[in-house]
Amino acid sequence: MKRYLLLVLIFSSFVGAGVSAQSLGNLFQPLTWEQASLVAAREDKLVLVEVGDAGEVTEQALQGLREVAEELGWGVVAIRMDMQTPQGKAFEPRLLHAPYPCFAFFMPYGDLVGVVAAEAVRKEPALLKEALAEAEKKADIKRRNSRSVRFSAGSLAEAVAVAQANGKHVFVFVANDSRQASLLMERDVFTLDRVADVFNRDFVNVRMVIGEEEIDNYGIAGEDAPVCLFLNAAGKCLYRATGFQDADALLACAGQALEKAKGIPFRVLMEEEAQLQATREGKFIFMDCYTDNRVHQELAERVFTDPDVTDFFTAHFVNLAREGEATGLVFTDASGKEVHRLCSVADAADLLREARKVVDGNALESMKNRFRQGERGDEFVVAYLAALARAGEEEEASRALMAYLEPLAPECLNERRYWELFAQYGKTASPVLLDYLLSHREELGERYGEAAVWDKIATLWIAGASVFVRDGQFDEEGFKVYAKRLRREKVEGWRSIARNARMQLAEQTEDWKTFITLAAEKWTEEEVTDAELYRWALEINARCTDGNVRYKMAQQLASRVAAINRKERLTGKADLTSYRGFFEKVIDDLLKGL
């Protein structure tokens, strides 16, 4: 066998050297595919295969083309393949579904780098020389590239999980092995270093085949393949490309997917510039007013980056972001007039629903106009109250509720749908509703639960105290009558309700001596949370100059710090969620200048 291969190599070298003096027909050697591959590898050539019968007409057209013969003689080891033989059947998969008869160029050991139809060569024989030049370029690229896209062996669900854990996105190559385009992408595109580097760095890559259940949700039909599907870490489609993509096109697709994954395209514009841009583009303005905290980080990472949100907000809004003390999601028209506002959103679908209201003319400002004009349909009012509350306009929601219930009061509280609206949005109540609530509290408690009824009574009493401040002045006598009525009505927890109301009024009028006295009573008689204590301290530090009040507040904070320290010593564990650090900072601020 070794002697036979040696003779083959000698023979092929002789033929290759002398082909320029012979016709093209003498180029083809009596070698098998395996033998031709060995010779091509040794001589650093390509393998040219006449696949099937090119026909006498083609052969005649090639005869006498000395220039083509010379070029091919120096660059290829040429053989013929009879596709009707067992060897032809075994060879056929290497063609990657290319139709024959044809002339096909291969790198040694199998990579297809060029195909030209026999019919095309018959019409223009010089095409064979051009095909060789292109094949050599492609082969050179393949030789210079050593990396390839790494496809995971797991399912799509597993790829999404890995992407979530590693802060990446997902690339799904949906292949159809019966289509040449799929095979060529895998052989010629995914094996390029510049493609591999991007996809291995930024994506978890998974190969799937048409018909697999996991891709059913993406609406991919068999005739679409190959399909390049780019998903975010939640499995939502960022970008999709159908059909063969060369390296440049595929990298451009990846770039668009990565850009879209960044989320809503916020612009750096002054408000006047944004209004001009919105007018020019026929859009609304969306402004994300935020403070840098965990809640906003979640919003930016999970909601603003949703592909559906990105598409909708890009199409309909000029998007701005502003960091500051006031927070909220604000929608305005092109002139800058506010039409809608949200204090929070649950998820991407929630934000999309609210944004569509703006685009469709059903924003909060529109609802306000409809309510002012007398619209009182049950479904509309429920939606209107919810929109006011989501915008942070709880007082306006309460006033709208009272206007809605006025014709139905007070017996409407016996119907659950009205009670639930009253319980959720009623911050104040008309005298008729309040008297009915107090006189029927036992009956209502049996129907809706005692705790719910008492909570609503307490809320109304505290809110009712606000009437005793007018133009910055406190009506002390009126408040005493109010407190006596609380006691007379036997309102549960009346002392705490009256004290909380009085503290709110003292804070409004900046009567800090009264405030700190009542605060001392409260933290003696009730459990005051660290969050509430911290809020008091911040208000006093910012607004009170009375040294005695500031000292008393600092004392209480110091007492709470000592309690935190004692607990940690007893348990041997540090409480990383405690307010100790905040308290210590405010204590220093309160005591400065005393």
Secondary structure, DSSP 8 states (H G I E B T S, - for coil): -HHHHHHHHHHHHHHHHHGGGS-GGGG--S--HHHHHHHHHHHT-EEEEEES---HHHHHHHTT-HHHHHHHHHHEEEEEE-TTSHHHHHHGGGGTT--SSEEEEE-TTS-EEEEEEHHHHHH-TTHHHHHHHHHHHHHHHHHH------EESS-HHHHHHHHHHHT-EEEEEEE-TTSHHHHHIIIIITTSHHHHHHHHHHEEEEEEETT-GGGGGGT--GGG-SEEEEE-TTS-EEEEEES---HHHHHHHHHHHHHHHT-S--B---HHHHHHHHHHHT-EEEEEEE-SSHHHHHIIIIITT-HHHHHHHHHHEEEEEEESSS-EEEEE-TTS-EEEEES--SSHHHHHHHHHHHHTT-SHHHHHHHHHTT---HHHHHHHHHHHHHTT-HHHHHHHHHHHHGGGTTGGGGSHHHHHHHHHH-SS--HHHHHHHHHTHHHHHHHH-HHHHHHHHHHHHHHHGGGGEETTEE-HHHHHHHHHHHHHTT-TTHHHHHHHHHHHHHHHHT-HHHHHHHHHHHHHHS---HHHHHHHHHHHHHH---HHHHHHHHHHHHHHHHHHHHHHHHH----TTSSHHHHHHHHHHHHTT-
